[in-house]
Amino acid sequence: MNSLPLSRRALLAALASGLGAAALPCAFAEEAWPTRPVRIIVPFAPGGGADGSARVLADALAPHLGQGVVVENKPGAGSAIGVMAAAQSRDGHTLLMGSNSMVINPSLHPALGYDVARDFDAVGMVSSQPLVLVVPADSPLHSVDDVIAQAKAKPGTLSAGNSGAGTLAHLASEIFGTQTGATLTPVAYKGESALMPDLIAGRVSLGFLNLPSVLPHIRSGRLRALAVSSPQPVPELPGVPTFRALHYPALEVQGWAALLAPKGTIPPAGLARLETLLAQALHSPEVRQRFVAFGVTPVVMDRAATAQFLQAETARYAAVIKARGIKAE
């Protein structure tokens, strides 16, 4: 669910290893899967929603798989390093905790050469977290209508901070412009931690940011929430409307995490077993409680529906990037 921009240097590093090995499926052994410890690659540094989700699931899955489940963080290049490392793995015991960035990056950087549908088997969805449209506490903007009215009356006066070109926060602001006709000037930062002080101080007008990142600042009174991108209202933000309730359903732009396997590396019976165990884990009160504690909502979705969702997300963001002329930094 984390989303970081992919620099040119990082792109070259990601490409250096290539995807050639990923084209050949491994031969399946006769024994039951798994036969050794399972690795979950998280393409981000420790601490984010995808990392937290992976660690909770590792604890939940290991006893039922009869093997250890370890989480390996491979951050860099806007998640491309970890995604490509997973795609190349042929050991039959590697999984990937994927997120929005893995379906966004190929449209920003076609040279990466991976395709989510071609190179991965879906196991299931894991979690989601909404974006929150926030403004500084002393902003004169008190509603989405206020934002639209000012942006139209004084084009170019409202800036939307984001954590880098092509990140989910950036794409959300572009979708907002398309849906409302309001022009927001994107301002890219190197991550939300760099953006937050300027947003709180009012040096940028607003931002579409992950709920866990902004919730402490909303509760402390330093930021004000105007709307959330989830289908339903967020209990932590009473009285804050959803974009759907405001008649902007296209702004249901959420961070998500999904569990995937390199294409053809885990036998069908193993994938089916993983699918079942994942759903059981996500229904567990203990797992759900741990997810909620770090700000994400468990999402149960079978393999077929997850694959369709990933294809739809890939097409959705590719269309936004093309229509808005978004270029990588």
Backbone hydrogen bonds, N-H to C=O, Kabsch-Sander energy under -0.5 kcal/mol:
donor,donor_aa,acceptor,acceptor_aa,energy
7,S,5,P,-0.6
11,L,7,S,-2.3
12,L,8,R,-2.2
13,A,9,R,-2.0
14,A,10,A,-2.4
15,L,11,L,-2.2
16,A,12,L,-1.4
17,S,13,A,-0.6
17,S,14,A,-0.5
18,G,15,L,-0.8
22,A,19,L,-1.1
23,A,20,G,-1.6
24,L,21,A,-1.2
38,V,68,G,-2.8
39,R,93,H,-3.0
40,I,70,V,-3.0
41,I,39,R,-0.6
41,I,95,L,-3.1
42,V,72,E,-2.5
48,G,45,A,-0.9
52,G,48,G,-2.7
53,S,49,G,-2.5
54,A,50,A,-2.3
55,R,51,D,-2.1
56,V,52,G,-2.1
57,L,53,S,-2.4
58,A,54,A,-2.4
59,D,55,R,-1.8
60,A,56,V,-1.7
61,L,57,L,-3.1
62,A,58,A,-1.9
64,H,61,L,-0.8
65,L,61,L,-1.9
66,G,62,A,-1.6
67,Q,62,A,-0.8
70,V,38,V,-2.7
72,E,40,I,-2.7
72,E,70,V,-0.5
73,N,71,V,-0.5
74,K,42,V,-2.9
79,S,76,G,-0.9
80,A,77,A,-1.9
81,I,76,G,-1.6
82,G,74,K,-0.7
83,V,79,S,-2.4
84,M,80,A,-2.6
85,A,81,I,-2.0
86,A,82,G,-2.2
87,A,83,V,-2.4
88,Q,84,M,-1.8
89,S,85,A,-0.8
89,S,86,A,-0.8
95,L,39,R,-3.2
96,L,260,L,-2.8
97,M,41,I,-2.7
98,G,96,L,-1.1
98,G,258,A,-2.7
100,N,256,W,-0.6
101,S,2,N,-0.5
102,M,99,S,-1.4
103,V,99,S,-0.6
103,V,100,N,-1.5
104,I,100,N,-1.4
105,N,101,S,-2.7
107,S,104,I,-1.3
108,L,104,I,-1.2
109,H,105,N,-3.1
112,L,109,H,-2.2
113,G,110,P,-1.3
119,D,115,D,-3.0
120,F,116,V,-1.3
121,D,261,A,-3.4
123,V,259,L,-2.6
124,G,259,L,-1.6
125,M,301,M,-0.8
126,V,257,A,-2.6
127,S,257,A,-1.6
128,S,297,T,-1.9
129,Q,255,G,-2.5
131,L,253,V,-0.6
132,V,209,L,-2.9
133,L,227,A,-2.6
134,V,132,V,-0.8
134,V,207,G,-2.6
135,V,224,R,-2.2
137,A,222,R,-1.8
139,S,136,P,-1.9
142,H,140,P,-0.6
147,V,143,S,-1.7
148,I,144,V,-2.5
149,A,145,D,-2.7
150,Q,146,D,-2.5
151,A,147,V,-2.5
152,K,148,I,-2.1
153,A,149,A,-2.3
154,K,150,Q,-2.9
156,G,183,T,-0.6
157,T,154,K,-1.8
159,S,157,T,-0.5
160,A,185,T,-2.7
161,G,159,S,-0.6
161,G,206,L,-2.6
162,N,187,V,-2.4
167,T,164,G,-2.0
171,L,167,T,-2.8
172,A,168,L,-2.5
173,S,169,A,-1.5
174,E,170,H,-1.8
175,I,171,L,-2.6
176,F,172,A,-2.3
177,G,173,S,-1.8
178,T,174,E,-2.1
179,Q,175,I,-2.7
180,T,176,F,-2.2
181,G,177,G,-2.1
184,L,182,A,-0.6
185,T,158,L,-2.8
187,V,160,A,-2.3
189,Y,162,N,-2.1
191,G,189,Y,-1.6
194,A,191,G,-0.6
195,L,191,G,-1.4
196,M,192,E,-2.7
198,D,194,A,-0.6
198,D,195,L,-0.6
199,L,195,L,-2.1
200,I,196,M,-2.7
201,A,197,P,-2.0
202,G,198,D,-0.6
202,G,199,L,-0.8
203,R,198,D,-2.4
204,V,198,D,-1.0
206,L,159,S,-1.6
207,G,134,V,-1.7
208,F,161,G,-0.6
209,L,132,V,-2.2
209,L,207,G,-0.7
211,L,130,P,-2.0
213,S,210,N,-0.6
214,V,210,N,-1.7
215,L,211,L,-2.4
218,I,214,V,-2.3
219,R,215,L,-2.6
220,S,216,P,-1.6
221,G,218,I,-1.0
222,R,217,H,-2.0
223,L,217,H,-1.7
224,R,135,V,-2.9
226,L,133,L,-3.3
227,A,133,L,-0.9
228,V,241,P,-2.0
229,S,131,L,-2.3
237,L,234,V,-2.1
240,V,237,L,-1.9
243,F,228,V,-2.0
246,L,242,T,-1.1
247,H,244,R,-1.9
248,Y,243,F,-2.8
251,L,248,Y,-2.0
252,E,249,P,-1.6
253,V,251,L,-2.2
254,Q,252,E,-0.7
255,G,129,Q,-2.6
257,A,127,S,-2.2
258,A,98,G,-2.0
259,L,124,G,-2.9
260,L,96,L,-2.5
261,A,121,D,-2.6
263,K,119,D,-2.5
265,T,262,P,-1.9
270,G,267,P,-0.6
271,L,267,P,-2.3
272,A,268,P,-2.5
273,R,269,A,-2.1
274,L,270,G,-2.5
275,E,271,L,-2.6
276,T,272,A,-2.0
277,L,273,R,-2.7
278,L,274,L,-2.8
279,A,275,E,-2.0
280,Q,276,T,-2.3
281,A,277,L,-2.4
282,L,278,L,-2.4
283,H,279,A,-1.2
284,S,280,Q,-0.6
284,S,281,A,-1.1
288,R,284,S,-2.7
289,Q,285,P,-2.3
290,R,286,E,-2.1
291,F,287,V,-2.5
292,V,288,R,-2.5
293,A,289,Q,-1.6
294,F,290,R,-0.9
294,F,291,F,-1.0
295,G,292,V,-1.6
296,V,291,F,-1.9
297,T,128,S,-3.1
299,V,126,V,-2.2
301,M,299,V,-0.6
306,T,302,D,-2.5
307,A,303,R,-2.5
308,Q,304,A,-2.0
309,F,305,A,-2.4
310,L,306,T,-2.6
311,Q,307,A,-1.9
312,A,308,Q,-2.4
313,E,309,F,-2.7
314,T,310,L,-2.3
315,A,311,Q,-2.3
316,R,312,A,-2.6
317,Y,313,E,-2.4
318,A,314,T,-1.9
319,A,315,A,-2.1
320,V,316,R,-1.7
321,I,317,Y,-2.6
322,K,318,A,-2.2
323,A,319,A,-2.8
324,R,320,V,-2.5
325,G,321,I,-0.5
325,G,322,K,-0.7
326,I,321,I,-1.9
